[in-house]
């Protein structure tokens, strides 16, 4: 059933056009990479601040709150470009183990957010009021850093390691 869906999706006119275009696919791939770079930088700065390893002159609340909207916009753009890239080669990705790992890691990131949302990400004043960074905030930053790094590594594996057909 899932294989049939990927074959149908890949065969639609839009994804066929993008895949066969001389310029559209490379431009979308480049935009996906640029958004990953920008989004990744914002994630890195947030996580490094939560770990107490960077931007220590700025309150945790300031770093998280100022990057919240740009990170959301970056996530939307990254997912949109990623979905277009997926749709162009959906059947190929169906067989690619790295793609499955990447999707699993993205789901874990969603779980991570749900777990730490109320205690860390939406309660940004708490770390500012305590004398040292709470262990929960440090754990959130460390896990986020590990998970997002793993997503990027798995994503690169998709492009360079071919799965069995």
Secondary structure by P-SEA (a helix, b strand, c coil): caaaaaaaaaacaaaaaaaacccaaaaaaaaaaaaaaaaaaaaaaaaaaaaccccccccaaaaaaaaaaaaaaaaaaaaaaaaaaaaacaaaaaacaaaaaaaaaaaaaaaaaaaaccccccccccccccccccaaaaaaaaaaaaaaaaaaaaaaaaacccccc
